[in-house]
Amino acid sequence: MDREFRDVPGFVAWGPFIPSTYKNEDITLADVVIASVVWGLTVVFSILAVYLGYGQTIGSRYPWKSIYVWLIWLELIVCFVMGLECFLHLMKIIRPSFAFYFTILFWWCIQVQLLLQIIINRIRVIIPDRKLSRHIMIATAVFVTLINISVFNIWIPARLQISHRYIHINEIWDRIEKVLYLITDAMLNGYFLKTVKANLINNGLQKYNKLLRFNQRIIVVSLLMDVMIILAMSIPNSFVYIQFHPLAYLVKLNIEMTMANLIKRIAVSKARRPGHASVAHEYNSEDISSASVTCSRAPRNPYIELTTKAARKNWLGQSQSSPPPRADDERVISFVPTGSQIKKTREILITSDPNPEYNGNRKELVGKNETVVIHTDIESAKSLDDSTDSGDSLDERLEQMQNSAEERKGDILERRKGYSLDRRRDEILDRRRADESDDEVSLVPPPPPPTLPRSNQDRSEQHR
């Protein structure tokens, strides 16, 4: 296994910048076996990445305009080309030259830059502050670019064997920059976990617990790929170690695409289900459950949205006699962006018929799937028997009852009309807020309009 692989006389360095003292690295059978296994795994993960990438491409509304789609396909192509070129060099098909070393390093720089930007793109989907996410993207790109420039100035002269000093510096700096990439990857994934927990789970979106648990496990695999590259640097042949680069970054790419599919599946998992129980379950957080004990007597807020803890914590810290925070106040400090608000509007038709079993203190108006009960305080109300004894016929009494019911029906419709105008105004304001963002917020439909007793309405009219 330690003997030379394929004695090819023409396998010598060529081209500019090649010193006369240049000497080829020994390529043994053991190096070829390791490189062949790594290249086979690279091809397998490339096929898997093509499958995942194709599914996400056709699932995108505008794939040609999607930065994420461009990033994953460029990363896939660069990793495959870099692995193929390095494997052909170990097979003694591509001879060493300045062009060969330059292209290998160029693919590596693009490979690292694209993958970190894919991770940042995942963070930008969750993070509410767009300005902060843009700063993270630019700072990471500048940091990686500075490292790449230093590698160009050290690695190529060391590969060309310009001097032993460059070779010694490259052995040290190569390990340092790999550790820097490992730390950068860990920091970005850690920030993603923190953002998911702070902005989604702590605000009531319990369904994102699955994403948090998955990322906590898969981040270990992603970081182990960087550790594998650092350990592979101990292999005598440097190009066998370079063969591990495409494999490691293809594994990372498959992890990112799998996580993107998981984020999309979780985001639409319960939003498409009918009914209000699943929607309310999504926002079942500790803060909301604890707050419900304190405000049990307060009217229920028809909105369920991603609110921060500031308003609720300040209110819970006060005495229970203080009123709960208003919906408008919570919406001001709510999770930004507020997102596409989803509403469901019901139309209720209320009809009335004469009730032969009339009760002076109770009146029922049967509508669509609802019964509106109206209590009246009419002190002078008489029964049907009393009306009959006083000379009023039963038909006249029923006619009076029907007229009274129609009057109450008109009053209810007027109140419903005023309530519909107020609700329509709130819908327009909420829709304007929703158009400013692209996040997802589900709203429970508002309750039916209130029905006041006739006596209370008469008192309010007399007061006016």
TIKOL-988109 format. One record per residue (C-alpha): residue in one letter; chain; x, y, z. Coordinates in nm, 3 decimals, always signed. Layout:
BEGIN
("A","A",(X,Y,Z))
...
END
This chain:
BEGIN
("M","A",(+0.000,+0.000,+0.000))
("D","A",(+0.300,+0.230,+0.040))
("R","A",(+0.431,+0.184,-0.311))
("E","A",(+0.392,+0.443,-0.584))
("F","A",(+0.065,+0.447,-0.777))
("R","A",(+0.105,+0.431,-1.156))
("D","A",(+0.447,+0.533,-1.264))
("V","A",(+0.360,+0.791,-1.532))
("P","A",(+0.671,+0.953,-1.684))
("G","A",(+0.479,+1.251,-1.821))
("F","A",(+0.330,+1.341,-1.483))
("V","A",(+0.545,+1.649,-1.417))
("A","A",(+0.471,+2.009,-1.327))
("W","A",(+0.426,+2.256,-1.609))
("G","A",(+0.337,+2.619,-1.677))
("P","A",(+0.448,+2.952,-1.530))
("F","A",(+0.570,+3.013,-1.173))
("I","A",(+0.700,+2.655,-1.143))
("P","A",(+1.052,+2.661,-0.997))
("S","A",(+1.321,+2.428,-1.125))
("T","A",(+1.348,+2.266,-0.783))
("Y","A",(+0.980,+2.162,-0.781))
("K","A",(+0.921,+1.801,-0.674))
("N","A",(+0.595,+1.606,-0.710))
("E","A",(+0.427,+1.468,-0.400))
("D","A",(+0.429,+1.092,-0.369))
("I","A",(+0.094,+0.929,-0.444))
("T","A",(+0.067,+0.582,-0.290))
("L","A",(-0.192,+0.308,-0.327))
("A","A",(-0.324,+0.391,+0.021))
("D","A",(-0.380,+0.750,-0.088))
("V","A",(-0.572,+0.633,-0.394))
("V","A",(-0.791,+0.396,-0.190))
("I","A",(-0.882,+0.669,+0.060))
("A","A",(-0.942,+0.922,-0.218))
("S","A",(-1.162,+0.672,-0.409))
("V","A",(-1.381,+0.605,-0.106))
("V","A",(-1.416,+0.976,-0.034))
("W","A",(-1.494,+1.051,-0.401))
("G","A",(-1.762,+0.778,-0.406))
("L","A",(-1.931,+0.933,-0.101))
("T","A",(-1.903,+1.273,-0.269))
("V","A",(-2.092,+1.141,-0.573))
("V","A",(-2.363,+0.990,-0.349))
("F","A",(-2.421,+1.313,-0.160))
("S","A",(-2.413,+1.506,-0.489))
("I","A",(-2.700,+1.295,-0.622))
("L","A",(-2.894,+1.348,-0.300))
("A","A",(-2.829,+1.724,-0.320))
("V","A",(-2.954,+1.730,-0.681))
("Y","A",(-3.275,+1.558,-0.572))
("L","A",(-3.338,+1.800,-0.285))
("G","A",(-3.234,+2.102,-0.490))
("Y","A",(-3.464,+2.009,-0.778))
("G","A",(-3.760,+1.973,-0.541))
("Q","A",(-3.695,+2.314,-0.386))
("T","A",(-3.641,+2.474,-0.726))
("I","A",(-3.971,+2.362,-0.874))
("G","A",(-4.141,+2.450,-0.544))
("S","A",(-4.018,+2.809,-0.565))
("R","A",(-4.255,+3.061,-0.719))
("Y","A",(-3.979,+3.250,-0.901))
("P","A",(-3.669,+3.025,-0.897))
("W","A",(-3.466,+3.252,-1.127))
("K","A",(-3.514,+3.541,-0.883))
("S","A",(-3.451,+3.337,-0.567))
("I","A",(-3.108,+3.398,-0.415))
("Y","A",(-3.139,+3.080,-0.211))
("V","A",(-3.191,+2.866,-0.523))
("W","A",(-2.882,+3.017,-0.686))
("L","A",(-2.678,+2.957,-0.372))
("I","A",(-2.760,+2.587,-0.340))
("W","A",(-2.697,+2.508,-0.709))
("L","A",(-2.369,+2.703,-0.722))
("E","A",(-2.253,+2.529,-0.402))
("L","A",(-2.341,+2.190,-0.550))
("I","A",(-2.159,+2.257,-0.878))
("V","A",(-1.848,+2.399,-0.708))
("C","A",(-1.820,+2.104,-0.466))
("F","A",(-1.858,+1.848,-0.743))
("V","A",(-1.608,+2.018,-0.977))
("M","A",(-1.353,+2.061,-0.699))
("G","A",(-1.380,+1.695,-0.594))
("L","A",(-1.354,+1.573,-0.954))
("E","A",(-1.052,+1.789,-1.032))
("C","A",(-0.870,+1.678,-0.717))
("F","A",(-0.951,+1.310,-0.782))
("L","A",(-0.821,+1.332,-1.140))
("H","A",(-0.500,+1.481,-1.007))
("L","A",(-0.455,+1.188,-0.769))
("M","A",(-0.519,+0.954,-1.063))
("K","A",(-0.226,+1.134,-1.236))
("I","A",(-0.448,+1.263,-1.516))
("I","A",(-0.421,+1.635,-1.433))
("R","A",(-0.061,+1.747,-1.388))
("P","A",(+0.041,+2.000,-1.120))
("S","A",(+0.058,+2.361,-1.237))
("F","A",(-0.016,+2.714,-1.127))
("A","A",(-0.355,+2.699,-1.305))
("F","A",(-0.442,+2.376,-1.126))
("Y","A",(-0.356,+2.513,-0.781))
("F","A",(-0.535,+2.841,-0.853))
("T","A",(-0.859,+2.670,-0.962))
("I","A",(-0.855,+2.436,-0.661))
("L","A",(-0.819,+2.731,-0.424))
("F","A",(-1.078,+2.934,-0.615))
("W","A",(-1.338,+2.653,-0.584))
("W","A",(-1.257,+2.624,-0.214))
("C","A",(-1.310,+3.000,-0.150))
("I","A",(-1.643,+3.001,-0.334))
("Q","A",(-1.743,+2.682,-0.152))
("V","A",(-1.689,+2.829,+0.195))
("Q","A",(-1.846,+3.165,+0.114))
("L","A",(-2.163,+3.018,-0.036))
("L","A",(-2.228,+2.773,+0.245))
("L","A",(-2.202,+3.039,+0.516))
("Q","A",(-2.439,+3.261,+0.319))
("I","A",(-2.688,+2.972,+0.299))
("I","A",(-2.674,+2.944,+0.679))
("I","A",(-2.727,+3.320,+0.709))
("N","A",(-3.020,+3.298,+0.468))
("R","A",(-3.180,+3.048,+0.707))
("I","A",(-3.127,+3.291,+0.993))
("R","A",(-3.280,+3.580,+0.796))
("V","A",(-3.602,+3.381,+0.754))
("I","A",(-3.650,+3.373,+1.133))
("I","A",(-3.487,+3.692,+1.261))
("P","A",(-3.732,+3.987,+1.289))
("D","A",(-3.474,+4.264,+1.252))
("R","A",(-3.389,+4.288,+0.881))
("K","A",(-3.121,+4.548,+0.940))
("L","A",(-2.939,+4.325,+1.187))
("S","A",(-2.956,+4.026,+0.952))
("R","A",(-2.809,+4.237,+0.672))
("H","A",(-2.522,+4.339,+0.899))
("I","A",(-2.457,+3.973,+0.987))
("M","A",(-2.449,+3.882,+0.617))
("I","A",(-2.208,+4.161,+0.523))
("A","A",(-1.980,+4.110,+0.824))
("T","A",(-1.953,+3.736,+0.756))
("A","A",(-1.880,+3.793,+0.387))
("V","A",(-1.606,+4.046,+0.468))
("F","A",(-1.453,+3.819,+0.734))
("V","A",(-1.442,+3.517,+0.502))
("T","A",(-1.306,+3.725,+0.214))
("L","A",(-1.015,+3.848,+0.428))
("I","A",(-0.930,+3.489,+0.519))
("N","A",(-0.949,+3.385,+0.154))
("I","A",(-0.711,+3.662,+0.051))
("S","A",(-0.459,+3.550,+0.312))
("V","A",(-0.488,+3.189,+0.193))
("F","A",(-0.422,+3.297,-0.167))
("N","A",(-0.105,+3.472,-0.053))
("I","A",(+0.021,+3.174,+0.148))
("W","A",(-0.121,+2.849,+0.009))
("I","A",(-0.031,+2.893,-0.361))
("P","A",(+0.336,+2.986,-0.295))
("A","A",(+0.358,+2.689,-0.058))
("R","A",(+0.209,+2.452,-0.320))
("L","A",(+0.450,+2.586,-0.583))
("Q","A",(+0.736,+2.524,-0.336))
("I","A",(+0.866,+2.878,-0.366))
("S","A",(+1.047,+2.854,-0.030))
("H","A",(+1.044,+2.646,+0.288))
("R","A",(+0.928,+2.951,+0.481))
("Y","A",(+0.598,+2.959,+0.291))
("I","A",(+0.555,+2.585,+0.346))
("H","A",(+0.604,+2.621,+0.722))
("I","A",(+0.367,+2.922,+0.748))
("N","A",(+0.105,+2.738,+0.544))
("E","A",(+0.112,+2.437,+0.781))
("I","A",(+0.027,+2.667,+1.072))
("W","A",(-0.214,+2.910,+0.904))
("D","A",(-0.405,+2.633,+0.726))
("R","A",(-0.509,+2.485,+1.061))
("I","A",(-0.588,+2.825,+1.210))
("E","A",(-0.826,+2.925,+0.931))
("K","A",(-1.003,+2.587,+0.952))
("V","A",(-1.061,+2.650,+1.324))
("L","A",(-1.190,+3.001,+1.243))
("Y","A",(-1.444,+2.852,+1.001))
("L","A",(-1.546,+2.600,+1.265))
("I","A",(-1.607,+2.879,+1.519))
("T","A",(-1.799,+3.088,+1.261))
("D","A",(-2.022,+2.794,+1.172))
("A","A",(-2.091,+2.722,+1.539))
("M","A",(-2.172,+3.087,+1.615))
("L","A",(-2.417,+3.119,+1.326))
("N","A",(-2.600,+2.797,+1.416))
("G","A",(-2.605,+2.894,+1.782))
("Y","A",(-2.756,+3.232,+1.694))
("F","A",(-3.019,+3.054,+1.485))
("L","A",(-3.116,+2.837,+1.782))
("K","A",(-3.136,+3.142,+2.007))
("T","A",(-3.352,+3.331,+1.757))
("V","A",(-3.596,+3.043,+1.710))
("K","A",(-3.639,+3.004,+2.084))
("A","A",(-3.669,+3.377,+2.162))
("N","A",(-3.888,+3.496,+1.872))
("L","A",(-4.102,+3.191,+1.798))
("I","A",(-4.123,+2.938,+2.079))
("N","A",(-4.127,+3.187,+2.367))
("N","A",(-4.398,+3.384,+2.185))
("G","A",(-4.630,+3.085,+2.165))
("L","A",(-4.541,+2.900,+1.843))
("Q","A",(-4.494,+2.561,+2.004))
("K","A",(-4.481,+2.382,+1.669))
("Y","A",(-4.128,+2.519,+1.614))
("N","A",(-4.003,+2.302,+1.901))
("K","A",(-3.950,+2.031,+1.643))
("L","A",(-3.724,+2.258,+1.440))
("L","A",(-3.528,+2.352,+1.753))
("R","A",(-3.470,+1.989,+1.852))
("F","A",(-3.371,+1.891,+1.498))
("N","A",(-3.123,+2.176,+1.470))
("Q","A",(-2.970,+2.097,+1.808))
("R","A",(-2.889,+1.746,+1.685))
("I","A",(-2.790,+1.824,+1.329))
("I","A",(-2.557,+2.105,+1.428))
("V","A",(-2.333,+1.841,+1.585))
("V","A",(-2.304,+1.663,+1.248))
("S","A",(-2.230,+1.992,+1.072))
("L","A",(-1.952,+2.080,+1.315))
("L","A",(-1.809,+1.727,+1.292))
("M","A",(-1.756,+1.787,+0.921))
("D","A",(-1.521,+2.076,+1.006))
("V","A",(-1.346,+1.856,+1.262))
("M","A",(-1.307,+1.586,+0.995))
("I","A",(-1.131,+1.835,+0.766))
("I","A",(-0.894,+1.940,+1.045))
("L","A",(-0.811,+1.576,+1.127))
("A","A",(-0.759,+1.494,+0.757))
("M","A",(-0.477,+1.748,+0.749))
("S","A",(-0.259,+1.486,+0.919))
("I","A",(-0.261,+1.273,+0.600))
("P","A",(+0.085,+1.293,+0.436))
("N","A",(-0.051,+1.371,+0.090))
("S","A",(-0.212,+1.714,+0.106))
("F","A",(-0.442,+1.647,-0.190))
("V","A",(-0.598,+1.347,-0.018))
("Y","A",(-0.690,+1.587,+0.262))
("I","A",(-0.825,+1.834,+0.007))
("Q","A",(-1.047,+1.553,-0.126))
("F","A",(-1.239,+1.568,+0.205))
("H","A",(-1.343,+1.931,+0.145))
("P","A",(-1.614,+1.862,-0.120))
("L","A",(-1.754,+1.574,+0.084))
("A","A",(-1.780,+1.778,+0.404))
("Y","A",(-1.946,+2.075,+0.235))
("L","A",(-2.188,+1.856,+0.039))
("V","A",(-2.299,+1.701,+0.369))
("K","A",(-2.346,+2.052,+0.507))
("L","A",(-2.542,+2.151,+0.195))
("N","A",(-2.777,+1.854,+0.234))
("I","A",(-2.828,+1.949,+0.598))
("E","A",(-2.922,+2.305,+0.502))
("M","A",(-3.168,+2.194,+0.234))
("T","A",(-3.325,+1.941,+0.472))
("M","A",(-3.363,+2.212,+0.733))
("A","A",(-3.521,+2.446,+0.475))
("N","A",(-3.778,+2.177,+0.392))
("L","A",(-3.848,+2.130,+0.762))
("I","A",(-3.899,+2.503,+0.819))
("K","A",(-4.146,+2.521,+0.531))
("R","A",(-4.334,+2.209,+0.641))
("I","A",(-4.366,+2.332,+0.999))
("A","A",(-4.472,+2.683,+0.892))
("V","A",(-4.770,+2.553,+0.689))
("S","A",(-4.844,+2.240,+0.894))
("K","A",(-5.135,+2.375,+1.103))
("A","A",(-5.209,+2.694,+0.911))
("R","A",(-5.391,+2.490,+0.643))
("R","A",(-5.597,+2.285,+0.884))
("P","A",(-5.962,+2.385,+0.929))
("G","A",(-6.100,+2.489,+1.263))
("H","A",(-5.982,+2.717,+1.539))
("A","A",(-5.855,+2.455,+1.786))
("S","A",(-5.535,+2.388,+1.593))
("V","A",(-5.468,+2.760,+1.552))
("A","A",(-5.513,+2.826,+1.922))
("H","A",(-5.290,+2.527,+2.005))
("E","A",(-5.004,+2.679,+1.804))
("Y","A",(-4.993,+2.978,+2.037))
("N","A",(-5.021,+2.782,+2.360))
("S","A",(-4.726,+2.932,+2.546))
("E","A",(-4.648,+2.955,+2.915))
("D","A",(-4.693,+3.330,+2.914))
("I","A",(-5.040,+3.312,+2.765))
("S","A",(-5.152,+3.032,+2.998))
("S","A",(-5.023,+3.212,+3.304))
("A","A",(-5.181,+3.539,+3.197))
("S","A",(-5.519,+3.374,+3.147))
("V","A",(-5.540,+3.304,+3.520))
("T","A",(-5.502,+3.670,+3.605))
("C","A",(-5.738,+3.809,+3.343))
("S","A",(-6.010,+3.546,+3.371))
("R","A",(-6.279,+3.811,+3.415))
("A","A",(-6.149,+4.039,+3.140))
("P","A",(-6.307,+4.021,+2.794))
("R","A",(-6.125,+3.785,+2.563))
("N","A",(-5.903,+3.946,+2.306))
("P","A",(-6.015,+3.826,+1.960))
("Y","A",(-5.656,+3.848,+1.832))
("I","A",(-5.391,+3.583,+1.892))
("E","A",(-5.062,+3.716,+1.767))
("L","A",(-4.689,+3.699,+1.832))
("T","A",(-4.647,+3.946,+2.115))
("T","A",(-4.337,+4.013,+2.313))
("K","A",(-4.321,+3.957,+2.686))
("A","A",(-4.286,+4.324,+2.775))
("A","A",(-4.653,+4.419,+2.800))
("R","A",(-4.766,+4.098,+2.969))
("K","A",(-4.478,+4.082,+3.216))
("N","A",(-4.530,+4.442,+3.322))
("W","A",(-4.900,+4.378,+3.366))
("L","A",(-4.848,+4.049,+3.555))
("G","A",(-4.609,+4.226,+3.792))
("Q","A",(-4.879,+4.476,+3.885))
("S","A",(-5.180,+4.418,+4.102))
("Q","A",(-5.466,+4.213,+3.965))
("S","A",(-5.697,+4.509,+3.997))
("S","A",(-5.515,+4.692,+3.717))
("P","A",(-5.672,+4.646,+3.373))
("P","A",(-5.497,+4.412,+3.127))
("P","A",(-5.299,+4.561,+2.837))
("R","A",(-5.509,+4.657,+2.539))
("A","A",(-5.478,+4.477,+2.206))
("D","A",(-5.357,+4.795,+2.039))
("D","A",(-5.081,+4.838,+2.296))
("E","A",(-4.965,+4.480,+2.248))
("R","A",(-4.971,+4.518,+1.873))
("V","A",(-4.733,+4.813,+1.896))
("I","A",(-4.464,+4.598,+2.060))
("S","A",(-4.565,+4.278,+1.886))
("F","A",(-4.328,+4.045,+1.706))
("V","A",(-4.201,+4.236,+1.403))
("P","A",(-4.290,+4.182,+1.122))
("T","A",(-4.657,+4.118,+1.203))
("G","A",(-4.705,+3.914,+0.887))
("S","A",(-4.997,+3.817,+0.665))
("Q","A",(-5.299,+3.827,+0.885))
("I","A",(-5.566,+3.566,+0.816))
("K","A",(-5.927,+3.629,+0.908))
("K","A",(-6.247,+3.437,+0.875))
("T","A",(-6.574,+3.628,+0.858))
("R","A",(-6.909,+3.476,+0.943))
("E","A",(-7.245,+3.608,+0.832))
("I","A",(-7.533,+3.543,+1.071))
("L","A",(-7.894,+3.593,+0.962))
("I","A",(-8.142,+3.648,+1.246))
("T","A",(-8.511,+3.586,+1.182))
("S","A",(-8.806,+3.598,+1.420))
("D","A",(-9.144,+3.431,+1.434))
("P","A",(-9.433,+3.469,+1.677))
("N","A",(-9.384,+3.246,+1.976))
("P","A",(-9.710,+3.094,+2.096))
("E","A",(-9.545,+3.009,+2.428))
("Y","A",(-9.470,+3.375,+2.497))
("N","A",(-9.290,+3.468,+2.816))
("G","A",(-9.278,+3.834,+2.907))
("N","A",(-8.927,+3.814,+3.048))
("R","A",(-8.769,+3.598,+2.775))
("K","A",(-8.766,+3.614,+2.397))
("E","A",(-8.577,+3.381,+2.159))
("L","A",(-8.484,+3.472,+1.804))
("V","A",(-8.371,+3.161,+1.618))
("G","A",(-8.104,+3.227,+1.355))
("K","A",(-7.854,+3.026,+1.154))
("N","A",(-7.684,+2.785,+1.396))
("E","A",(-7.741,+3.036,+1.678))
("T","A",(-8.016,+3.136,+1.916))
("V","A",(-8.020,+3.493,+2.040))
("V","A",(-8.192,+3.520,+2.375))
("I","A",(-8.336,+3.862,+2.466))
("H","A",(-8.453,+3.930,+2.820))
("T","A",(-8.704,+4.207,+2.862))
("D","A",(-8.824,+4.380,+3.177))
("I","A",(-9.181,+4.474,+3.093))
("E","A",(-9.367,+4.529,+3.413))
("S","A",(-9.704,+4.575,+3.244))
("A","A",(-9.683,+4.259,+3.032))
("K","A",(-9.992,+4.041,+3.042))
("S","A",(-10.046,+3.681,+2.955))
("L","A",(-10.262,+3.565,+2.666))
("D","A",(-10.540,+3.478,+2.906))
("D","A",(-10.537,+3.828,+3.056))
("S","A",(-10.549,+3.986,+2.714))
("T","A",(-10.837,+3.769,+2.615))
("D","A",(-11.028,+3.846,+2.931))
("S","A",(-10.983,+4.219,+2.879))
("G","A",(-11.142,+4.203,+2.538))
("D","A",(-10.838,+4.174,+2.310))
("S","A",(-10.859,+3.885,+2.070))
("L","A",(-10.584,+3.627,+2.040))
("D","A",(-10.504,+3.736,+1.681))
("E","A",(-10.462,+4.097,+1.793))
("R","A",(-10.231,+3.992,+2.071))
("L","A",(-10.022,+3.778,+1.833))
("E","A",(-10.008,+4.068,+1.589))
("Q","A",(-9.879,+4.297,+1.865))
("M","A",(-9.619,+4.037,+1.960))
("Q","A",(-9.507,+4.009,+1.596))
("N","A",(-9.478,+4.387,+1.562))
("S","A",(-9.276,+4.404,+1.880))
("A","A",(-9.046,+4.126,+1.756))
("E","A",(-8.994,+4.304,+1.424))
("E","A",(-8.906,+4.626,+1.607))
("R","A",(-8.650,+4.442,+1.816))
("K","A",(-8.517,+4.273,+1.501))
("G","A",(-8.469,+4.614,+1.339))
("D","A",(-8.284,+4.741,+1.644))
("I","A",(-8.056,+4.438,+1.640))
("L","A",(-7.983,+4.480,+1.270))
("E","A",(-7.897,+4.847,+1.325))
("R","A",(-7.658,+4.754,+1.602))
("R","A",(-7.508,+4.484,+1.381))
("K","A",(-7.464,+4.735,+1.101))
("G","A",(-7.272,+4.970,+1.329))
("Y","A",(-7.067,+4.679,+1.459))
("S","A",(-6.989,+4.565,+1.101))
("L","A",(-6.863,+4.913,+1.011))
("D","A",(-6.630,+4.913,+1.312))
("R","A",(-6.512,+4.564,+1.231))
("R","A",(-6.456,+4.656,+0.865))
("R","A",(-6.245,+4.952,+0.975))
("D","A",(-6.035,+4.724,+1.197))
("E","A",(-5.990,+4.478,+0.909))
("I","A",(-5.862,+4.753,+0.680))
("L","A",(-5.614,+4.871,+0.944))
("D","A",(-5.496,+4.514,+1.010))
("R","A",(-5.457,+4.447,+0.638))
("R","A",(-5.241,+4.758,+0.602))
("R","A",(-5.021,+4.635,+0.886))
("A","A",(-5.001,+4.288,+0.728))
("D","A",(-4.891,+4.423,+0.389))
("E","A",(-4.576,+4.566,+0.545))
("S","A",(-4.434,+4.221,+0.628))
("D","A",(-4.408,+3.864,+0.501))
("D","A",(-4.427,+3.667,+0.826))
("E","A",(-4.718,+3.448,+0.929))
("V","A",(-4.968,+3.542,+1.200))
("S","A",(-5.303,+3.367,+1.244))
("L","A",(-5.600,+3.547,+1.389))
("V","A",(-5.906,+3.393,+1.547))
("P","A",(-6.228,+3.533,+1.395))
("P","A",(-6.401,+3.799,+1.606))
("P","A",(-6.698,+3.702,+1.825))
("P","A",(-7.058,+3.760,+1.710))
("P","A",(-7.207,+4.105,+1.775))
("P","A",(-7.337,+4.168,+2.125))
("T","A",(-7.710,+4.161,+2.187))
("L","A",(-7.829,+4.395,+2.458))
("P","A",(-8.163,+4.360,+2.639))
("R","A",(-8.439,+4.584,+2.517))
("S","A",(-8.469,+4.760,+2.851))
("N","A",(-8.097,+4.853,+2.853))
("Q","A",(-8.128,+4.992,+2.503))
("D","A",(-8.432,+5.201,+2.605))
("R","A",(-8.242,+5.340,+2.901))
("S","A",(-7.944,+5.432,+2.680))
("E","A",(-8.175,+5.605,+2.428))
("Q","A",(-8.347,+5.799,+2.710))
("H","A",(-8.007,+5.898,+2.845))
("R","A",(-7.907,+6.036,+2.505))
END
